[in-house]
Amino acid sequence: MSTYRTSGLVLRTYDFSEADRVIVLFTRERGKVRGIAKGVRRSRSRLAASLGWLSFSELQLYGRETRELMLITQGQLENAFPGLKTDLTALGQAARMCELVDGLTPERQPLPEIFNLLLAALQLLETGVQPSLAGTWFEAGFLNQLGYRPDLQACQLCQCESEAMAYQAETGGVVCRACRPSGGVSISPGARRLLERLLRFPADKMQRLHLHPKLQSEITALLEAALHYQLGRKLKSDIFCQAVAKLEGVKN
C-alpha cells in the first residue's frame, strides 16, 4: 500500500453506492486516476467540496498501484471555476474538454503537458475568453500533444501542394482535389495557416486574439472531424452544447 499527494482535476463522477462515489481525476503527476470517495454523498462529508465536477484540488490517495480504484482520503479545493459555471456556453466547452481528456488519455500515464493545457484552457473560460476560441485553442493543442496533429502541408496521398485542400481524418491530414474521396472537410489556405499559428499561441495572449468567423468555422469543423475519428464516437457533451447554442439563438 502507498499514500501520495497530487494535484487533480475532477473530469467526471458517478455514484458507487448509497454513500460513496467514484471520481475520475486527471492529475499532474500520474495522469488519469480513478478513486473512490467514501461517504462523500452524505451531507456532512468533508471531501464533497473538493470533489465536485470540475474541481481542481490538492488530494491525498491511498492504495495499491495495481488496483483500479485508489482511496481518496483527503482533499483541499484550489479552484472550482465558479465564473465559467455561470455561463452555459463556457460550461459546455469545459464539459467537452473534460470528455475529450477522459476519452483519449490512458490510465495512470503522466501527461503533464496535457494537464497544463487543460488547466490553462479552463482558466481562459474562467476569465471570460470567448468559449469557442478557448475550445479551439485547447483542441488544437490537445491533438498536437497526443501525436494526432493534422498534417496540413501537402496532400497525404500524392504529396502535391495545392490551394484547394480538404481534411480527411483517415489519412491524418489534407488531400488535394484530385485525390479527395467523397466527404472530407474543406480547409482554405488561410485556415490552415491560422491553425498552425494557434498551436504556437500562448494562453496569456488569448484575450487579444480575434478569429474571422469563416476561418474559425473551418478550423472547428476540421478539429471536430479529427477528434471524432480518434474517439470513435460523437461527444456526449455536444448535445448540451447544441442545446445551449439553440437557446442562445432564440434569445437573440
N, C-alpha and C positions, 0 to 999 in steps of 0.2 A: 504494500500500500504506500502511496505517496501523497503529499499535500503540496500544492503550489498556488501561487497567486498570479493573476493575469488580468490585463485589461480586455474587456469583451463587449461586443455589441450584440444585443438580442435580435436575431434575424426573424425568429418566429417561436411560438409556444403552442403546446397542446396539452390538454388535461390527461393525466395518467391514472388518477384515482379520485376519490372523493375530496382528498385534501392536497394531493401532490400534482405537480405539473412538470412536464419535460420542457427544457429550454434549449433551443438551438442557438449556440453562440458562435460568433466569429471573433476570434481572439488574435491579438498581435503576435504572441509568441508561439501559439500552437495551431493556428488555423481554425477550421471549423470543428467545434466540440459540442457534444450533446451531454447535458447534465440534468439531473433530477433535483428539484427543489422540494424538499419535504415540508408539508404543511403550508405551502405558500398560498393556497386557495382560502385559507382561513383568514378572517378579518383582522386578527391580531398579529399576523405574520410580519416579522421584521424584514424579511427578504423581499416582500412583494414590491416595494417601491423601486428596488434596484433591478428587478427582473421583468418589468413590463416590456411589451414590444417596442423596439427602437430605443431602448435604454442603453446608454454607454456607461459601464460600471467597472469598478475595481472589484474582482471576485476572488474568492478562495475555493478551490476544488479539491476533492479528496477521493481516492480510489485507485484501483489498478489501471494502468495504462491500456491493458488489453481489453478491458470491459467497454461495452458500448456506451454506458452511461456513467459519468462521474457524479459524485455527490457535491452539490453546491452548498457550502456551509456558511459562507459569509458574503456580503455584498455591500458596496458603498457606491451610491449613484453619483456619477460625474456630470452627466448631461442627458436630459430626457427630450431635448429638442422641442420645447413647448411652442416655439414660434411657428415652425413648419406644420405642426399639428392643427393650427388654426386655419390653414389654407388647404382646401381639399385637393387642389391641383398639385401642390407641393407634396402633400401626403401620398397621393397616387404615385408620384415619381419615386418617393422614398420606398414605398412598397415594392415597386418594380425593381429598384436597385437591390433590395434585400432578397427578393425572389431569385434574381439572377445569380447573386453570390451563393445563395443556398443551393441552387440547382446545378451550378457549373464548377464549384470548387470541391476538391476531395476532402475526405475526413482527415483531421489531425495532420495536416501538412502546412507548415508555416508559410504564409504568403504575405509578408509584411508590406510589400508594395501595394497589394490589393486592399489590405486593411487600411492603409493610409489614404488610398484613393477613395474608398467608400466613406471614411470619416470626413474627408475634405469635401466630398460631394454633398453629404448631409449638412455640413456646416454652410455650404453655399445656399442650400434651400432655407436653412435657418435664418440667414442674413438677408434673404429677400431676392436673391438672384433668380431671374426668370426660370421657372421649373423646367420648361422644355430645354432650355440652354444647359442648365446644370445636368439634366439627364443625358443629353447628347454628349457632353464632355465626359461624363462618367462612363458611358457605354463604349465610347471610342477608346478610352484608356483601359477599360476592363478587357476588351478583346485583345488589345495590344499586350497586356500583362499575361494573359492566358496563352499567348502564342498564336492567336487566331486573327491577327491583324490582316485585313483585306489587302491584297496586292493590287495597287491602283495604277501601276506604271505602264504595263503593257498587257496585251491580250494573253491570257493564260494558255491559249490553245495554239496560236500561230506566232506569238511573240512580237507582233507588229504593234506600233504605237499609232493611235488614231484619236481624233476628236470625239467621234461617236462611240461611246462605250456603254456597256451595261454590266452591272454586278451579277455574277452567277455564283451562288453560295457553294455549289458542288465543286467548283474549280478553285475556290479560295480567293478569287479576285475578279477582275474585269475581263470581259471578252469583247471583241470588235463586232461590228455589224455583220461581217461576212461569216463569222464563226458562231454568232449568237443563236442559240436554240430558242424554242418558244419560252416565254416567261423572262425572268431576269428583271433587274431594276435599273432603269436608265439613270446614268450619272454623268453630269456635264463636267467639262474640264475645270470650271470654277469650283464646283462642289468637291471634286477630287482634291484640288489644291487646299481648299478650306479644311477638309477632313485631316489632311496631313498636318496642317497648321495647328488644329485642335489638339493633336497628340503631343505637341510641344508647349501648349499654352499653360502657364502657371495658374493655379487656383486663385492666388491673391490678385490677379489682374482680371478676373472674370466679370467684375462689375462694369468694366469698360467695354466689354465685347458685345457687339450687336450683329446678329446674323440676318442677312436678307431672307425673308420668309421662303422664297422659292428654293434657295440653296439649302436652308435648314430642312425643308421638306424632303429634298433629295437625300440628304445625309441620314435623316431619320428613317426613311424607307430602306436604305442600304443596311444600316445598323440593325434594324428590326429583322430583316431577312437573314443576316449573319447570325444573330443571336438565336432566332427560332431554329435555324439549321443545327446549331451546336447543341441546343437544348432538346431538340426533337419534339417539341410541342409548343403551343402558344402559351403565353404567360397568363396565369390566373388574374394577376393584378391588372391586366389590360382591360378586363371587364369593368373594374372600378374606374379606371382612367377614362374609358369611353363614356361611362355614365356621367362622370363629372363634366367632361367636355360638352356633352349634350345639355346638361343642366346650365352650364355657363352660357351656351349658345342661346338658350331660351331666355335667360336673364338679359342678355344683350340685344 
